């Protein structure tokens, strides 16, 4: 059985050979070259280039970071992502990397995920944004996550599925309030007062948002944004980073994608088009009785996903300059979308 490595130096040629042997029985890795990729806020990710005569010439390795505080906070996310790749990804039509290895330590704070390297592909930049064609492709692809799991009661059996009631929703609201105090101090000079006020007020609406009474549900990515997508040459989208997988209102993912990707003027010009592309993709994938009007209402309701992820993400991930710049841009864009739809006045 392949053992869990705790640092990139432990991922030797023999370890990678053993890790890939079940999928590629003839593989013999002679040497590897590793380089860090991604932003490294919740886990460490490396591209491993392999010297081999057969099998893949490159793979991606995710492992827990060296910082113990981050590992402890993110342990449930590690387990969730591993379970997603082991038990759920195979039934979806959204494209995800193939997982060659998905293992964790007994305590759950250490893990290894060895993934297919999607190449060639481009990762859009969360801060710079991207073209409308990429957002439209991402919205269409999102139906490949939601449609196969639409209102599937079996989802609640998964270890990462949390069915919120008033008590648990209020508890998360308390955590949000505590994290918001730190967020305001940290981003006081990056975000203007109106944006900070909107993000703060979002906490008052978390209980009905999390309980989601009477609305559709499906498996959700939870952090479906540009940095967590890969765009292939044919403009197909591959979704990565499933540590925030959960169950909830499907349009939360759509609202999060749109509200954090576009600057306000561009979003106002294109958001209905993107919503319609998503709704039509759901219909083609077999979801019946879900109108465009209902989808638009769920989109407006789902806009609270952005401040929830931004505030808690900033509080519980490792602080980096790029990360702070990203949270700033996402916060500004999301706050503008919430005000445009007057979500906090409903």
C-alpha positions as a Markdown table, in Angstrom:
| # | Residue | x | y | z |
|---|---|---|---|---|
| 1 | Unk | 0.0 | 0.0 | 0.0 |
| 2 | Unk | 1.3 | 3.4 | -0.9 |
| 3 | Unk | 2.2 | 5.5 | 2.1 |
| 4 | Unk | 1.2 | 9.2 | 2.6 |
| 5 | Unk | 4.1 | 11.6 | 1.9 |
| 6 | Unk | 4.3 | 14.7 | 4.0 |
| 7 | Unk | 6.6 | 16.8 | 1.9 |
| 8 | Unk | 7.5 | 17.0 | -1.8 |
| 9 | Unk | 11.0 | 15.7 | -1.1 |
| 10 | Unk | 9.4 | 12.4 | -0.1 |
| 11 | Unk | 7.7 | 12.0 | -3.5 |
| 12 | Unk | 10.6 | 10.0 | -5.0 |
| 13 | Unk | 10.6 | 8.2 | -8.3 |
| 14 | Unk | 9.9 | 4.9 | -6.5 |
| 15 | Unk | 7.0 | 6.4 | -4.6 |
| 16 | Unk | 5.4 | 7.8 | -7.8 |
| 17 | Unk | 6.0 | 4.4 | -9.5 |
| 18 | Unk | 4.1 | 2.7 | -6.7 |
| 19 | Unk | 1.4 | 5.3 | -6.7 |
| 20 | Unk | 0.7 | 4.9 | -10.4 |
| 21 | Unk | 1.2 | 1.1 | -10.6 |
| 22 | Unk | -2.4 | 0.1 | -10.3 |
| 23 | Unk | -3.5 | 2.3 | -13.2 |
| 24 | Unk | -0.3 | 1.8 | -15.2 |
| 25 | Unk | 1.2 | -1.6 | -14.4 |
| 26 | Unk | 4.2 | -1.3 | -16.7 |
| 27 | Unk | 5.3 | 2.2 | -15.4 |
| 28 | Unk | 8.8 | 2.7 | -14.1 |
| 29 | Unk | 9.6 | 6.2 | -13.1 |
| 30 | Unk | 13.3 | 6.9 | -13.4 |
| 31 | Unk | 13.4 | 10.4 | -12.1 |
| 32 | Unk | 11.1 | 13.3 | -11.4 |
| 33 | Unk | 11.2 | 17.1 | -11.6 |
| 34 | Unk | 8.8 | 18.9 | -9.3 |
| 35 | Unk | 7.7 | 22.5 | -9.4 |
| 36 | Unk | 5.1 | 24.3 | -7.4 |
| 37 | Unk | 1.9 | 25.4 | -9.1 |
| 38 | Unk | -1.3 | 27.1 | -7.8 |
| 39 | Unk | -1.7 | 29.6 | -5.0 |
| 40 | Unk | -1.0 | 27.2 | -2.1 |
| 41 | Unk | -3.6 | 28.7 | 0.3 |
| 42 | Unk | -5.2 | 25.4 | 1.5 |
| 43 | Unk | -2.8 | 22.8 | 0.1 |
| 44 | Unk | 0.5 | 22.5 | -1.7 |
| 45 | Unk | 0.3 | 21.5 | -5.4 |
| 46 | Unk | 3.1 | 20.4 | -7.6 |
| 47 | Unk | 3.5 | 19.5 | -11.2 |
| 48 | Unk | 5.7 | 16.4 | -11.5 |
| 49 | Unk | 7.5 | 15.8 | -14.8 |
| 50 | Unk | 8.4 | 12.1 | -15.1 |
| 51 | Unk | 11.1 | 10.3 | -16.9 |
| 52 | Unk | 9.2 | 7.2 | -18.1 |
| 53 | Unk | 9.1 | 4.8 | -21.0 |
| 54 | Unk | 5.4 | 4.3 | -20.7 |
| 55 | Unk | 2.5 | 5.9 | -18.8 |
| 56 | Unk | 2.0 | 9.6 | -18.2 |
| 57 | Unk | 4.9 | 11.9 | -18.6 |
| 58 | Unk | 3.5 | 14.4 | -16.0 |
| 59 | Unk | 1.1 | 14.3 | -13.1 |
| 60 | Unk | -0.1 | 16.7 | -10.5 |
| 61 | Unk | 0.4 | 16.0 | -6.8 |
| 62 | Unk | -1.6 | 17.7 | -4.0 |
| 63 | Unk | -0.6 | 17.3 | -0.4 |
| 64 | Unk | -1.2 | 19.0 | 2.9 |
| 65 | Unk | 0.9 | 22.1 | 3.6 |
| 66 | Unk | 3.6 | 22.3 | 6.2 |
| 67 | Unk | 1.8 | 24.9 | 8.3 |
| 68 | Unk | 0.0 | 22.9 | 11.1 |
| 69 | Unk | -2.7 | 25.5 | 11.6 |
| 70 | Unk | -3.8 | 25.4 | 8.0 |
| 71 | Unk | -3.7 | 21.6 | 8.0 |
| 72 | Unk | -5.9 | 21.4 | 11.0 |
| 73 | Unk | -8.4 | 23.9 | 9.7 |
| 74 | Unk | -8.6 | 22.3 | 6.3 |
| 75 | Unk | -8.6 | 18.6 | 7.3 |
| 76 | Unk | -12.3 | 18.2 | 6.6 |
| 77 | Unk | -11.8 | 19.7 | 3.1 |
| 78 | Unk | -9.0 | 17.2 | 2.4 |
| 79 | Unk | -11.3 | 14.3 | 3.3 |
| 80 | Unk | -14.2 | 15.8 | 1.2 |
| 81 | Unk | -12.0 | 16.1 | -1.9 |
| 82 | Unk | -10.7 | 12.6 | -1.6 |
| 83 | Unk | -14.3 | 11.2 | -1.2 |
| 84 | Unk | -15.4 | 13.3 | -4.2 |
| 85 | Unk | -12.8 | 11.8 | -6.5 |
| 86 | Unk | -13.3 | 8.2 | -5.1 |
| 87 | Unk | -17.1 | 8.1 | -5.0 |
| 88 | Unk | -18.8 | 10.9 | -7.0 |
| 89 | Unk | -16.7 | 12.3 | -9.9 |
| 90 | Unk | -17.3 | 9.2 | -12.0 |
| 91 | Unk | -21.0 | 9.8 | -12.3 |
| 92 | Unk | -20.7 | 13.4 | -13.4 |
| 93 | Unk | -20.5 | 14.8 | -16.9 |
| 94 | Unk | -18.5 | 17.9 | -15.8 |
| 95 | Unk | -14.9 | 17.2 | -16.7 |
| 96 | Unk | -12.5 | 16.7 | -13.8 |
| 97 | Unk | -9.0 | 15.3 | -13.7 |
| 98 | Unk | -8.6 | 11.6 | -13.3 |
| 99 | Unk | -7.5 | 10.7 | -9.8 |
| 100 | Unk | -4.7 | 8.1 | -9.9 |
| 101 | Unk | -4.2 | 8.1 | -6.1 |
| 102 | Unk | -6.4 | 9.4 | -3.2 |
| 103 | Unk | -5.1 | 8.6 | 0.3 |
| 104 | Unk | -5.0 | 10.2 | 3.7 |
| 105 | Unk | -3.5 | 9.7 | 7.1 |
| 106 | Unk | -5.6 | 8.2 | 9.9 |
| 107 | Unk | -6.0 | 11.6 | 11.5 |
| 108 | Unk | -7.1 | 13.1 | 8.1 |
| 109 | Unk | -4.7 | 16.1 | 8.4 |
| 110 | Unk | -2.3 | 14.6 | 5.8 |
| 111 | Unk | -3.3 | 13.5 | 2.3 |
| 112 | Unk | -2.0 | 12.8 | -1.1 |
| 113 | Unk | -4.0 | 13.3 | -4.3 |
| 114 | Unk | -2.2 | 12.3 | -7.5 |
| 115 | Unk | -4.1 | 13.7 | -10.5 |
| 116 | Unk | -4.1 | 13.6 | -14.3 |
| 117 | Unk | -2.2 | 16.6 | -15.7 |
| 118 | Unk | -4.6 | 18.4 | -18.0 |
| 119 | Unk | -2.4 | 19.7 | -20.8 |
| 120 | Unk | -2.4 | 21.8 | -22.8 |
| 121 | Unk | -4.7 | 24.0 | -20.7 |
| 122 | Unk | -4.8 | 27.6 | -19.5 |
| 123 | Unk | -5.9 | 28.6 | -16.0 |
| 124 | Unk | -7.8 | 31.9 | -16.1 |
| 125 | Unk | -6.7 | 34.6 | -13.8 |
| 126 | Unk | -9.2 | 35.4 | -11.0 |
| 127 | Unk | -7.8 | 38.9 | -10.6 |
| 128 | Unk | -7.5 | 39.9 | -14.3 |
| 129 | Unk | -10.8 | 38.2 | -15.3 |
| 130 | Unk | -11.4 | 36.5 | -18.6 |
| 131 | Unk | -13.5 | 36.6 | -21.7 |
| 132 | Unk | -17.3 | 36.0 | -21.9 |
| 133 | Unk | -16.7 | 32.8 | -23.9 |
| 134 | Unk | -14.9 | 31.2 | -21.0 |
| 135 | Unk | -17.6 | 32.2 | -18.5 |
| 136 | Unk | -20.3 | 30.8 | -20.8 |
| 137 | Unk | -18.3 | 27.5 | -21.2 |
| 138 | Unk | -17.9 | 27.3 | -17.4 |
| 139 | Unk | -21.6 | 27.9 | -16.9 |
| 140 | Unk | -22.6 | 25.2 | -19.4 |
| 141 | Unk | -20.1 | 22.8 | -17.8 |
| 142 | Unk | -21.5 | 23.5 | -14.4 |
| 143 | Unk | -24.7 | 21.8 | -15.5 |
| 144 | Unk | -22.6 | 18.6 | -15.7 |
| 145 | Unk | -22.2 | 18.7 | -11.9 |
| 146 | Unk | -25.7 | 19.7 | -11.0 |
| 147 | Unk | -27.9 | 17.8 | -13.4 |
| 148 | Unk | -26.6 | 14.3 | -12.5 |
| 149 | Unk | -27.1 | 15.0 | -8.8 |
| 150 | Unk | -30.3 | 17.1 | -9.0 |
| 151 | Unk | -32.4 | 16.6 | -5.8 |
| 152 | Unk | -30.7 | 13.2 | -5.2 |
| 153 | Unk | -31.5 | 12.3 | -1.6 |
| 154 | Unk | -28.5 | 9.9 | -1.6 |
| 155 | Unk | -26.2 | 12.9 | -1.5 |
| 156 | Unk | -27.0 | 13.4 | 2.1 |
| 157 | Unk | -25.2 | 10.1 | 2.9 |
| 158 | Unk | -21.9 | 11.6 | 1.8 |
| 159 | Unk | -19.6 | 12.7 | 4.7 |
| 160 | Unk | -19.3 | 16.2 | 3.3 |
| 161 | Unk | -23.0 | 16.8 | 3.1 |
| 162 | Unk | -24.3 | 19.2 | 5.8 |
| 163 | Unk | -28.0 | 19.6 | 6.2 |
| 164 | Unk | -28.3 | 22.9 | 8.0 |
| 165 | Unk | -31.1 | 23.7 | 10.4 |
| 166 | Unk | -31.6 | 26.9 | 12.3 |
| 167 | Unk | -29.2 | 26.0 | 15.0 |
| 168 | Unk | -26.3 | 25.0 | 12.8 |
| 169 | Unk | -27.0 | 27.9 | 10.4 |
| 170 | Unk | -26.9 | 30.4 | 13.4 |
| 171 | Unk | -23.6 | 28.8 | 14.5 |
| 172 | Unk | -22.0 | 29.3 | 11.1 |
| 173 | Unk | -23.4 | 32.9 | 11.2 |
| 174 | Unk | -21.5 | 33.4 | 14.5 |
| 175 | Unk | -18.3 | 32.2 | 13.0 |
| 176 | Unk | -18.9 | 34.5 | 10.0 |
| 177 | Unk | -19.3 | 37.4 | 12.3 |
| 178 | Unk | -16.1 | 36.6 | 14.1 |
| 179 | Unk | -14.2 | 36.2 | 10.8 |
| 180 | Unk | -15.7 | 39.4 | 9.5 |
| 181 | Unk | -14.1 | 41.4 | 12.3 |
| 182 | Unk | -10.7 | 40.2 | 11.2 |
| 183 | Unk | -11.6 | 40.6 | 7.5 |
| 184 | Unk | -12.6 | 44.3 | 8.0 |
| 185 | Unk | -9.3 | 45.0 | 9.8 |
| 186 | Unk | -7.3 | 43.2 | 7.2 |
| 187 | Unk | -9.0 | 44.7 | 4.1 |
| 188 | Unk | -9.9 | 48.2 | 5.5 |
| 189 | Unk | -7.5 | 49.9 | 3.1 |
| 190 | Unk | -8.2 | 47.6 | 0.2 |
| 191 | Unk | -12.1 | 47.7 | 0.0 |
| 192 | Unk | -14.2 | 50.8 | 0.4 |
| 193 | Unk | -16.7 | 51.3 | 3.1 |
| 194 | Unk | -19.8 | 50.4 | 1.0 |
| 195 | Unk | -18.3 | 47.1 | 0.0 |
| 196 | Unk | -17.3 | 46.2 | 3.5 |
| 197 | Unk | -20.8 | 47.1 | 4.7 |
| 198 | Unk | -22.4 | 44.9 | 2.1 |
| 199 | Unk | -20.2 | 42.0 | 3.0 |
| 200 | Unk | -20.8 | 42.5 | 6.7 |
| 201 | Unk | -24.6 | 42.7 | 6.2 |
| 202 | Unk | -24.5 | 39.4 | 4.2 |
| 203 | Unk | -23.9 | 37.6 | 7.5 |
| 204 | Unk | -27.4 | 38.6 | 8.7 |
| 205 | Unk | -29.0 | 36.6 | 5.8 |
| 206 | Unk | -26.9 | 33.4 | 6.2 |
| 207 | Unk | -29.6 | 31.4 | 8.1 |
| 208 | Unk | -32.3 | 31.3 | 5.3 |
| 209 | Unk | -29.5 | 31.0 | 2.7 |
| 210 | Unk | -28.0 | 27.9 | 4.4 |
| 211 | Unk | -31.3 | 26.2 | 5.3 |
| 212 | Unk | -32.4 | 26.5 | 1.6 |
| 213 | Unk | -36.0 | 25.5 | 2.5 |
| 214 | Unk | -38.2 | 24.5 | -0.5 |
| 215 | Unk | -35.5 | 25.0 | -3.1 |
| 216 | Unk | -33.7 | 22.5 | -5.4 |
| 217 | Unk | -30.4 | 21.0 | -4.2 |
| 218 | Unk | -27.5 | 19.2 | -5.9 |
| 219 | Unk | -23.8 | 18.5 | -5.3 |
| 220 | Unk | -22.0 | 21.9 | -5.4 |
| 221 | Unk | -18.4 | 22.8 | -6.0 |
| 222 | Unk | -18.5 | 25.6 | -3.4 |
| 223 | Unk | -15.6 | 27.5 | -4.9 |
| 224 | Unk | -16.4 | 27.5 | -8.6 |
| 225 | Unk | -14.4 | 30.4 | -9.9 |
| 226 | Unk | -11.7 | 31.2 | -12.5 |
| 227 | Unk | -8.7 | 30.1 | -10.5 |
| 228 | Unk | -10.3 | 26.6 | -10.1 |
| 229 | Unk | -10.9 | 26.1 | -13.8 |
| 230 | Unk | -8.7 | 24.9 | -16.6 |
| 231 | Unk | -9.6 | 25.9 | -20.2 |
| 232 | Unk | -8.5 | 23.5 | -22.9 |
| 233 | Unk | -7.7 | 24.5 | -26.5 |
| 234 | Unk | -11.2 | 23.6 | -27.6 |
| 235 | Unk | -12.5 | 26.0 | -24.9 |
| 236 | Unk | -13.7 | 23.1 | -22.8 |
| 237 | Unk | -13.6 | 23.6 | -19.1 |
| 238 | Unk | -12.1 | 21.3 | -16.5 |
| 239 | Unk | -13.0 | 21.9 | -12.8 |
| 240 | Unk | -10.4 | 21.3 | -10.1 |
| 241 | Unk | -10.0 | 21.9 | -6.4 |
| 242 | Unk | -12.9 | 20.1 | -4.9 |
| 243 | Unk | -12.1 | 20.7 | -1.2 |
| 244 | Unk | -15.3 | 22.7 | -0.7 |
| 245 | Unk | -17.7 | 20.2 | -2.3 |
| 246 | Unk | -21.1 | 20.1 | -0.6 |
| 247 | Unk | -24.8 | 19.9 | -1.1 |
| 248 | Unk | -27.0 | 23.0 | -1.6 |
| 249 | Unk | -28.8 | 25.3 | -3.9 |
| 250 | Unk | -27.2 | 24.6 | -7.3 |
| 251 | Unk | -27.3 | 28.2 | -8.5 |
| 252 | Unk | -25.0 | 29.2 | -5.6 |
| 253 | Unk | -22.1 | 27.9 | -7.9 |
| 254 | Unk | -23.4 | 29.9 | -10.8 |
| 255 | Unk | -23.9 | 33.1 | -8.8 |
| 256 | Unk | -20.4 | 32.7 | -7.3 |
| 257 | Unk | -18.9 | 32.3 | -10.8 |
| 258 | Unk | -20.6 | 35.3 | -12.3 |
| 259 | Unk | -20.3 | 37.7 | -9.4 |
| 260 | Unk | -16.6 | 37.1 | -8.8 |
| 261 | Unk | -15.5 | 37.0 | -12.5 |
| 262 | Unk | -16.9 | 40.1 | -13.9 |
| 263 | Unk | -16.4 | 43.8 | -13.1 |
| 264 | Unk | -19.8 | 45.4 | -12.5 |
| 265 | Unk | -20.5 | 46.9 | -15.9 |
| 266 | Unk | -19.6 | 43.8 | -17.8 |
| 267 | Unk | -21.6 | 41.6 | -15.4 |
| 268 | Unk | -24.7 | 43.8 | -15.9 |
| 269 | Unk | -24.3 | 43.5 | -19.7 |
| 270 | Unk | -23.9 | 39.7 | -19.7 |
| 271 | Unk | -25.2 | 38.0 | -16.6 |
| 272 | Unk | -28.7 | 37.1 | -18.0 |
| 273 | Unk | -27.0 | 35.5 | -21.0 |
| 274 | Unk | -24.8 | 33.4 | -18.8 |
| 275 | Unk | -27.8 | 32.4 | -16.6 |
| 276 | Unk | -29.8 | 31.3 | -19.6 |
| 277 | Unk | -26.9 | 29.2 | -21.0 |
| 278 | Unk | -26.7 | 27.4 | -17.6 |
| 279 | Unk | -30.5 | 26.9 | -17.4 |
| 280 | Unk | -30.6 | 25.5 | -21.0 |
| 281 | Unk | -27.7 | 23.2 | -20.3 |
| 282 | Unk | -29.6 | 21.8 | -17.3 |
| 283 | Unk | -32.6 | 21.2 | -19.5 |
| 284 | Unk | -30.6 | 19.4 | -22.1 |
| 285 | Unk | -29.1 | 17.3 | -19.3 |
| 286 | Unk | -32.5 | 16.1 | -18.1 |
| 287 | Unk | -33.6 | 18.6 | -15.5 |
| 288 | Unk | -37.3 | 19.2 | -16.1 |
| 289 | Unk | -39.6 | 21.9 | -14.7 |
| 290 | Unk | -36.9 | 24.4 | -13.8 |
| 291 | Unk | -37.8 | 27.6 | -15.6 |
| 292 | Unk | -35.5 | 30.4 | -16.5 |
| 293 | Unk | -37.4 | 32.7 | -14.1 |
| 294 | Unk | -36.8 | 30.2 | -11.2 |
| 295 | Unk | -33.2 | 30.0 | -12.2 |
| 296 | Unk | -32.8 | 33.8 | -12.1 |
| 297 | Unk | -34.4 | 33.9 | -8.7 |
| 298 | Unk | -32.1 | 31.2 | -7.4 |
| 299 | Unk | -29.2 | 33.1 | -8.9 |
| 300 | Unk | -30.1 | 36.2 | -6.9 |
| 301 | Unk | -30.5 | 34.1 | -3.7 |
| 302 | Unk | -27.2 | 32.4 | -4.4 |
| 303 | Unk | -25.2 | 35.6 | -4.5 |
| 304 | Unk | -24.6 | 35.2 | -0.8 |
| 305 | Unk | -22.2 | 32.4 | -1.6 |
| 306 | Unk | -19.5 | 34.9 | -2.5 |
| 307 | Unk | -19.2 | 36.8 | 0.8 |
| 308 | Unk | -19.5 | 33.5 | 2.7 |
| 309 | Unk | -16.5 | 31.9 | 0.9 |
| 310 | Unk | -14.5 | 35.2 | 0.7 |
| 311 | Unk | -14.7 | 36.0 | 4.4 |
| 312 | Unk | -14.2 | 32.4 | 5.7 |
| 313 | Unk | -11.6 | 31.7 | 3.1 |
| 314 | Unk | -9.6 | 34.8 | 4.1 |
| 315 | Unk | -9.9 | 33.8 | 7.8 |
| 316 | Unk | -8.9 | 30.2 | 7.5 |
| 317 | Unk | -6.3 | 30.1 | 4.7 |
| 318 | Unk | -2.7 | 31.1 | 4.7 |
| 319 | Unk | -2.3 | 34.8 | 3.9 |
| 320 | Unk | -0.4 | 35.7 | 0.8 |
| 321 | Unk | 0.0 | 38.9 | -1.2 |
| 322 | Unk | -1.7 | 37.3 | -4.2 |
| 323 | Unk | -4.4 | 35.8 | -2.0 |
| 324 | Unk | -5.2 | 39.2 | -0.5 |
| 325 | Unk | -5.3 | 40.8 | -3.9 |
| 326 | Unk | -7.7 | 38.1 | -5.1 |
| 327 | Unk | -10.0 | 38.4 | -2.1 |
| 328 | Unk | -10.1 | 42.2 | -2.6 |
| 329 | Unk | -11.2 | 41.9 | -6.3 |
| 330 | Unk | -13.7 | 39.2 | -5.5 |
| 331 | Unk | -15.1 | 41.1 | -2.6 |
| 332 | Unk | -15.5 | 44.3 | -4.7 |
| 333 | Unk | -17.2 | 42.4 | -7.6 |
| 334 | Unk | -19.5 | 40.4 | -5.3 |
| 335 | Unk | -20.6 | 43.3 | -3.2 |
| 336 | Unk | -21.6 | 45.2 | -6.4 |
| 337 | Unk | -23.6 | 42.3 | -7.6 |
| 338 | Unk | -25.5 | 42.0 | -4.3 |
| 339 | Unk | -26.3 | 45.7 | -4.3 |
| 340 | Unk | -27.4 | 45.6 | -7.9 |
| 341 | Unk | -29.9 | 42.9 | -7.1 |
| 342 | Unk | -30.7 | 44.4 | -3.6 |
| 343 | Unk | -30.3 | 40.9 | -2.2 |
| 344 | Unk | -30.0 | 42.2 | 1.3 |
| 345 | Unk | -33.3 | 44.2 | 1.1 |
| 346 | Unk | -35.6 | 41.2 | 0.2 |
